[in-house]
Amino acid sequence: INIAPEISPNGKYLIFLSERDLFNIDLFLADARTGKVIRKIRTSTTRGHVDDLSYIENSGTWSPNSKQFAYTIVAKGRNALVIADVEKGKAVRTIIPEGVDAFTLPSWSTDGKSIVVSGLVNGQADLYQIDVRSERVTQLTDDVYSETHPHWGIDGQTIYYSTDRVGMQTKSRPHGAWRFNLATLNVETGETKDLSIFPGADNFNPVQAEDGMLYFLS
């Protein structure tokens, strides 16, 4: 299997998950134009043994300068964020966010200073911002709704994400299940806004392109 491709901001490279080594799932760097595999990204960390890669949702996130790649691992029963040097092909740093034992779907900010994740604390899914330098964790949402699939917008202030907020507020459960709609969060003001797109459908994985267009799964 070859899954979860993530293209670098400069458009030159692609990192994806593959079982091409037969024995396990690993990250690989490839040329975005030709698909030729350049190197394997070794997933051993600086702080001990890796139990598994957290690869169900996505493979990880590129730094804005296309030099580093951050991905989620499971180590000693909790999640950790690993930052790899793409040129060297190996992990150079591990961040264990304080107070957030389980998280997924990292997205690197456009200024390179922080990474937002969807964290699970006491059974509640919220968005958390991790400062790359200090490793300080800031909780961005705190409510009864589930926030997931965060992605930094091109303005560096807006985070696009999926939430079940509208369905829970209106008590609308098409086919017996809550539906996820798209929303935005302004990190500076804390203001949230629901995007009315395909009501009643599940809308996931919002990604904003450089031209401002928003792409998502529905």
VOTORVO-346001 format. One record per residue (C-alpha): y, z, x; residue in one letter; residue number from 1. Coordinates in Angstrom, 2 decimals. Layout:
residues N
+---------+---------+---------+----+-----+
!      c2 !      c3 !      c1 ! aa !   i !
+---------+---------+---------+----+-----+
!       Y !       Z !       X !  a ! NUM !
...
+---------+---------+---------+----+-----+
This chain:
residues 218
+---------+---------+---------+----+-----+
!      c2 !      c3 !      c1 ! aa !   i !
+---------+---------+---------+----+-----+
!    0.00 !    0.00 !    0.00 !  i !   1 !
!    3.57 !   -0.70 !    1.03 !  n !   2 !
!    6.12 !    1.17 !   -1.12 !  i !   3 !
!    9.63 !    2.66 !   -1.42 !  a !   4 !
!   11.67 !    0.28 !    0.78 !  p !   5 !
!   15.12 !    1.51 !    1.84 !  e !   6 !
!   17.50 !   -1.04 !    3.38 !  i !   7 !
!   19.97 !    0.12 !    6.04 !  s !   8 !
!   23.70 !    0.07 !    5.24 !  p !   9 !
!   24.28 !   -2.67 !    7.83 !  n !  10 !
!   21.63 !   -4.81 !    6.14 !  g !  11 !
!   19.59 !   -5.32 !    9.31 !  k !  12 !
!   16.65 !   -2.97 !    8.84 !  y !  13 !
!   14.19 !   -1.73 !    6.28 !  l !  14 !
!   12.24 !    1.53 !    6.29 !  i !  15 !
!    9.24 !    1.78 !    3.99 !  f !  16 !
!    6.09 !    3.81 !    3.43 !  l !  17 !
!    2.76 !    2.25 !    4.26 !  s !  18 !
!   -0.88 !    3.14 !    4.77 !  e !  19 !
!   -1.26 !    0.36 !    7.35 !  r !  20 !
!   -2.72 !    2.92 !    9.80 !  d !  21 !
!   -5.49 !    3.50 !    7.22 !  l !  22 !
!   -5.73 !    7.27 !    7.62 !  f !  23 !
!   -2.45 !    8.40 !    6.06 !  n !  24 !
!    0.96 !    7.37 !    4.70 !  i !  25 !
!    3.68 !    6.88 !    7.34 !  d !  26 !
!    7.21 !    5.52 !    7.68 !  l !  27 !
!    7.74 !    2.14 !    9.34 !  f !  28 !
!   10.87 !    0.31 !   10.49 !  l !  29 !
!   11.01 !   -3.44 !    9.88 !  a !  30 !
!   13.43 !   -6.33 !   10.28 !  d !  31 !
!   15.05 !   -6.83 !    6.87 !  a !  32 !
!   15.14 !  -10.63 !    7.20 !  r !  33 !
!   11.69 !  -11.38 !    8.56 !  t !  34 !
!    9.72 !   -8.32 !    7.49 !  g !  35 !
!    8.38 !   -7.93 !   11.02 !  k !  36 !
!    7.48 !   -4.31 !   11.75 !  v !  37 !
!    9.50 !   -2.99 !   14.69 !  i !  38 !
!    8.10 !    0.50 !   15.07 !  r !  39 !
!    6.53 !    3.46 !   13.35 !  k !  40 !
!    8.76 !    6.45 !   12.64 !  i !  41 !
!    6.77 !    9.40 !   13.97 !  r !  42 !
!    6.89 !   12.21 !   11.44 !  t !  43 !
!    6.18 !   15.21 !   13.66 !  s !  44 !
!    9.07 !   17.69 !   13.52 !  t !  45 !
!   10.74 !   20.04 !   15.95 !  t !  46 !
!    9.73 !   23.13 !   14.00 !  r !  47 !
!    6.02 !   22.81 !   13.55 !  g !  48 !
!    3.30 !   21.03 !   11.65 !  h !  49 !
!    3.92 !   18.61 !    8.79 !  v !  50 !
!    1.47 !   19.00 !    5.90 !  d !  51 !
!    2.54 !   15.87 !    4.05 !  d !  52 !
!    5.34 !   13.42 !    3.34 !  l !  53 !
!    7.02 !   13.71 !   -0.05 !  s !  54 !
!    6.86 !   10.04 !   -0.92 !  y !  55 !
!    6.26 !    9.80 !   -4.67 !  i !  56 !
!    9.96 !    9.39 !   -5.58 !  e !  57 !
!   11.42 !    7.58 !   -2.55 !  n !  58 !
!   10.96 !    7.24 !    1.18 !  s !  59 !
!   14.29 !    8.78 !    2.20 !  g !  60 !
!   17.92 !    7.89 !    2.91 !  t !  61 !
!   19.86 !    6.15 !    5.69 !  w !  62 !
!   22.90 !    7.58 !    7.44 !  s !  63 !
!   26.00 !    5.42 !    6.81 !  p !  64 !
!   26.00 !    4.21 !   10.44 !  n !  65 !
!   22.38 !    2.98 !   10.12 !  s !  66 !
!   21.30 !    5.07 !   13.13 !  k !  67 !
!   19.42 !    7.89 !   11.42 !  q !  68 !
!   17.05 !    8.28 !    8.49 !  f !  69 !
!   16.45 !   11.48 !    6.51 !  a !  70 !
!   13.27 !   12.11 !    4.53 !  y !  71 !
!   11.51 !   14.96 !    2.76 !  t !  72 !
!    8.35 !   16.62 !    4.01 !  i !  73 !
!    6.09 !   19.47 !    2.93 !  v !  74 !
!    5.58 !   22.09 !    5.65 !  a !  75 !
!    4.03 !   25.51 !    5.20 !  k !  76 !
!    4.19 !   25.27 !    1.43 !  g !  77 !
!    7.85 !   24.30 !    1.05 !  r !  78 !
!   10.04 !   21.23 !    1.38 !  n !  79 !
!   12.14 !   20.48 !    4.44 !  a !  80 !
!   14.55 !   17.69 !    5.31 !  l !  81 !
!   13.76 !   15.78 !    8.49 !  v !  82 !
!   16.29 !   13.59 !   10.28 !  i !  83 !
!   14.87 !   10.86 !   12.50 !  a !  84 !
!   16.52 !    8.78 !   15.22 !  d !  85 !
!   15.66 !    5.25 !   14.12 !  v !  86 !
!   16.07 !    3.68 !   17.58 !  e !  87 !
!   13.80 !    6.26 !   19.21 !  k !  88 !
!   11.41 !    6.19 !   16.27 !  g !  89 !
!   10.95 !    9.95 !   16.07 !  k !  90 !
!   12.17 !   13.03 !   14.26 !  a !  91 !
!   14.96 !   14.86 !   16.06 !  v !  92 !
!   15.91 !   17.60 !   13.61 !  r !  93 !
!   14.56 !   19.59 !   10.68 !  t !  94 !
!   16.69 !   21.26 !    8.01 !  i !  95 !
!   15.20 !   23.93 !    5.74 !  i !  96 !
!   17.78 !   24.43 !    2.95 !  p !  97 !
!   18.24 !   28.12 !    2.23 !  e !  98 !
!   17.40 !   29.04 !   -1.35 !  g !  99 !
!   15.95 !   25.63 !   -2.29 !  v ! 100 !
!   12.23 !   25.65 !   -1.56 !  d ! 101 !
!   11.45 !   22.47 !   -3.52 !  a ! 102 !
!   13.57 !   19.31 !   -3.54 !  f ! 103 !
!   13.29 !   15.53 !   -3.53 !  t ! 104 !
!   15.31 !   12.30 !   -3.56 !  l ! 105 !
!   17.81 !   12.81 !   -0.71 !  p ! 106 !
!   20.95 !   10.64 !   -0.65 !  s ! 107 !
!   23.31 !   10.56 !    2.35 !  w ! 108 !
!   27.05 !   10.66 !    1.63 !  s ! 109 !
!   29.22 !    7.72 !    2.69 !  t ! 110 !
!   31.15 !    9.89 !    5.17 !  d ! 111 !
!   27.90 !   11.04 !    6.80 !  g ! 112 !
!   28.72 !   14.73 !    6.40 !  k ! 113 !
!   26.29 !   15.76 !    3.68 !  s ! 114 !
!   23.10 !   14.91 !    1.82 !  i ! 115 !
!   22.58 !   15.50 !   -1.90 !  v ! 116 !
!   19.11 !   16.32 !   -3.26 !  v ! 117 !
!   17.52 !   17.14 !   -6.58 !  s ! 118 !
!   16.32 !   20.71 !   -6.12 !  g ! 119 !
!   13.95 !   22.82 !   -8.20 !  l ! 120 !
!   14.80 !   26.54 !   -8.31 !  v ! 121 !
!   13.11 !   28.90 !  -10.77 !  n ! 122 !
!   11.80 !   25.89 !  -12.69 !  g ! 123 !
!   15.25 !   24.33 !  -13.14 !  q ! 124 !
!   16.23 !   20.97 !  -11.62 !  a ! 125 !
!   19.82 !   20.81 !  -10.32 !  d ! 126 !
!   21.77 !   18.88 !   -7.70 !  l ! 127 !
!   22.40 !   20.53 !   -4.32 !  y ! 128 !
!   24.59 !   19.36 !   -1.45 !  q ! 129 !
!   23.41 !   20.05 !    2.12 !  i ! 130 !
!   25.98 !   20.01 !    4.93 !  d ! 131 !
!   24.33 !   18.06 !    7.75 !  v ! 132 !
!   26.12 !   19.92 !   10.53 !  r ! 133 !
!   26.12 !   23.53 !    9.31 !  s ! 134 !
!   23.07 !   23.22 !    6.99 !  e ! 135 !
!   25.06 !   25.13 !    4.34 !  r ! 136 !
!   23.82 !   24.52 !    0.79 !  v ! 137 !
!   26.18 !   24.07 !   -2.17 !  t ! 138 !
!   24.86 !   23.98 !   -5.75 !  q ! 139 !
!   26.61 !   21.14 !   -7.57 !  l ! 140 !
!   25.16 !   21.57 !  -11.08 !  t ! 141 !
!   24.08 !   24.76 !  -12.84 !  d ! 142 !
!   22.90 !   24.29 !  -16.41 !  d ! 143 !
!   19.80 !   24.10 !  -18.62 !  v ! 144 !
!   19.50 !   20.33 !  -18.18 !  y ! 145 !
!   17.52 !   18.46 !  -15.55 !  s ! 146 !
!   19.45 !   16.42 !  -12.97 !  e ! 147 !
!   17.53 !   13.99 !  -10.80 !  t ! 148 !
!   17.78 !   10.70 !   -8.85 !  h ! 149 !
!   21.19 !   11.42 !   -7.26 !  p ! 150 !
!   22.94 !    8.63 !   -5.38 !  h ! 151 !
!   26.34 !    8.70 !   -3.66 !  w ! 152 !
!   28.87 !    6.19 !   -4.95 !  g ! 153 !
!   30.91 !    4.02 !   -2.61 !  i ! 154 !
!   34.08 !    6.09 !   -3.14 !  d ! 155 !
!   32.50 !    9.09 !   -1.40 !  g ! 156 !
!   33.40 !   11.40 !   -4.29 !  q ! 157 !
!   31.15 !   10.28 !   -7.14 !  t ! 158 !
!   27.45 !   11.01 !   -7.43 !  i ! 159 !
!   25.44 !    8.93 !   -9.91 !  y ! 160 !
!   22.32 !   10.58 !  -11.31 !  y ! 161 !
!   19.89 !   10.80 !  -14.24 !  s ! 162 !
!   19.87 !   13.68 !  -16.72 !  t ! 163 !
!   18.31 !   14.69 !  -20.04 !  d ! 164 !
!   21.59 !   16.29 !  -21.12 !  r ! 165 !
!   22.47 !   13.90 !  -23.98 !  v ! 166 !
!   19.02 !   14.09 !  -25.55 !  g ! 167 !
!   18.95 !   17.88 !  -25.46 !  m ! 168 !
!   22.47 !   18.19 !  -26.83 !  q ! 169 !
!   21.76 !   15.84 !  -29.76 !  t ! 170 !
!   18.17 !   17.09 !  -30.27 !  k ! 171 !
!   17.10 !   13.45 !  -29.98 !  s ! 172 !
!   13.50 !   13.01 !  -28.87 !  r ! 173 !
!   12.39 !    9.36 !  -29.30 !  p ! 174 !
!    8.59 !    9.18 !  -29.37 !  h ! 175 !
!    8.43 !   12.96 !  -28.93 !  g ! 176 !
!   10.01 !   13.20 !  -25.48 !  a ! 177 !
!   13.44 !   13.86 !  -24.01 !  w ! 178 !
!   15.09 !   10.75 !  -22.57 !  r ! 179 !
!   17.06 !   10.52 !  -19.35 !  f ! 180 !
!   20.47 !    8.87 !  -19.37 !  n ! 181 !
!   22.82 !    8.04 !  -16.50 !  l ! 182 !
!   25.76 !   10.25 !  -15.60 !  a ! 183 !
!   28.36 !   10.78 !  -12.89 !  t ! 184 !
!   29.59 !   13.87 !  -11.08 !  l ! 185 !
!   32.91 !   14.09 !   -9.23 !  n ! 186 !
!   32.15 !   16.36 !   -6.29 !  v ! 187 !
!   35.79 !   17.32 !   -5.74 !  e ! 188 !
!   36.62 !   18.27 !   -9.34 !  t ! 189 !
!   33.16 !   19.10 !  -10.69 !  g ! 190 !
!   33.78 !   16.83 !  -13.68 !  e ! 191 !
!   30.71 !   15.16 !  -15.21 !  t ! 192 !
!   30.60 !   12.06 !  -17.39 !  k ! 193 !
!   27.72 !   10.55 !  -19.37 !  d ! 194 !
!   27.28 !    6.77 !  -19.21 !  l ! 195 !
!   26.26 !    5.28 !  -22.56 !  s ! 196 !
!   23.77 !    2.63 !  -21.46 !  i ! 197 !
!   20.64 !    1.74 !  -23.49 !  f ! 198 !
!   20.64 !    4.87 !  -25.72 !  p ! 199 !
!   17.11 !    6.12 !  -26.44 !  g ! 200 !
!   15.67 !    4.59 !  -23.26 !  a ! 201 !
!   14.87 !    6.32 !  -19.99 !  d ! 202 !
!   17.40 !    5.27 !  -17.34 !  n ! 203 !
!   16.64 !    6.20 !  -13.72 !  f ! 204 !
!   17.46 !    5.53 !  -10.08 !  n ! 205 !
!   21.14 !    4.52 !  -10.26 !  p ! 206 !
!   22.38 !    2.79 !   -7.10 !  v ! 207 !
!   25.92 !    1.50 !   -6.60 !  q ! 208 !
!   26.37 !   -1.63 !   -4.53 !  a ! 209 !
!   29.31 !   -2.33 !   -2.23 !  e ! 210 !
!   30.94 !   -4.51 !   -4.89 !  d ! 211 !
!   30.95 !   -1.57 !   -7.34 !  g ! 212 !
!   28.10 !   -2.85 !   -9.52 !  m ! 213 !
!   25.57 !   -0.25 !  -10.66 !  l ! 214 !
!   21.85 !   -1.01 !  -10.58 !  y ! 215 !
!   19.19 !    1.15 !  -12.23 !  f ! 216 !
!   15.72 !    1.21 !  -13.74 !  l ! 217 !
!   15.33 !    1.41 !  -17.52 !  s ! 218 !
+---------+---------+---------+----+-----+
